[in-house]
Amino acid sequence: MIRSLRWRAPSVASSSSPSPSHLRRFATASDIKNPAAAPSQPRPDNYVRLVEVGPRDGLQNEKKSIPLATKIELIERLAKTGVSYIEAGSFVSPKWVPQMDHSSEVLEHILTKNISSPGPVTFSFLAPNAKGAANATALLEKHPGSYLTQAESLRDPGASGKPALELAVFAAATESFSKQNLNCDIATSLEKFRDVIQGAKQAGIRARAYISVVLGCPFEGYDVDPHKVAEIATSLLEMGADEISLGDTTGLGTAPRVQELLRCISAAGIRNEDVAMHFHDTYGQALVNTAVALERGIRTFDSSVGGLGGCPYSPGATGNVATENMVYFAETLGMDTGIDLDAMADIGDWITGELGKPNESAVGKAVLGARRASASAS
């Protein structure tokens, strides 16, 4: 792997952007100070956590029907690469997102089968409302003791080889997108999400919150107020969300606007460790924007194998930034993702072939091409 640049962004702890926790009106799981509750092997300062969203966000916009067996194989293959968080499905009505059918079967498979992985893995499922959360938690109640609670994950993330779980909600930064995507205004959507987040907490698992179109809206253009994004993020954290993923759904984000957004997030008292960035590469700016976020101390990013993705409610938006591209980019900066790039490139090649579409990862194609050239030369 290329590690020549050896650039290191400032660590989260030393970054000037986070505000002290006593200035916030909310607390998250990372506030826990009890040493016994801390992970047994803390990550190094140069660790970048990639949340693999291919099985959910990557597949949801596909026109072709995807067999359950393919979804499960994708998740199992991803878990073997060293990725620690995988978006595995969505408890949304198949009437609205048909590719998320079988999410109950996917969750049951995770709960009942020993999915091989080199380290602990958290599997995340989108639950857009209380009904979706109830469907998910009913399966957890059906299989007690088959997953790690959040408290257990904090104490010993590798305990018994069991998976950790997470429920996620999906808010929007503009009223137009909220009405198009969620069929309600922002305030109403937040009230619905309160039940989902509380349901996750009652089940003892993590809760994640996405905010989409934070850097550009297909209906309102570039004019997305970063202060509004910070206000929504604060509300979700106050409800109990453990992490906020800020989504550039349209791919309209630029370096200066990412800077402005993260300044507003910091000014609201939200710490870097409670924030993830979710970039789409529609205009080829995803890695540039990632570099800006790294400079500001963000260490969690969403990505999708093979660059899969898009949004059915955002016309023209292309896929998420490719996981292969993110792994390679991080490594050129001397940072660590814990992910096997060669294995991820193989998965990108396989799943795009299964879907009958081009592999959108430049790095993935380059890795495969170099391997083939080497094999031919030998």
Secondary structure, DSSP 4 states (H G I P E B T S, - for coil): ----S---PPPTTT-S-PPPGGG-S---GGG---GGGS-SSPPPTTB-EEEE-IIIIITTT-SS---HHHHHHHHHHHHTTT--EEEEEE-S-TTT-GGGTTHHHHHHHHHHS----SS--EEEEE--SHHHHHHHHHHHHHSTTSSB-HHHHHH-TTGGGPPEEEEEEEEESSHHHHHHHHSS-HHHHHHHHHHHHHHHHHTT-EEEEEEE-SS-BTTTBT---HHHHHHHHHHHHHHT-SEEEEEETTS---HHHHHHHHHHHHHTT--GGGEEEEEB-TTS-HHHHHHHHHHTT--EEEEBGGG----TTSTT--PBPBHHHHHHHHHHTT-B----HHHHHHHHHHHHHHHTS----HHHHHHHHHHHHHHHH-
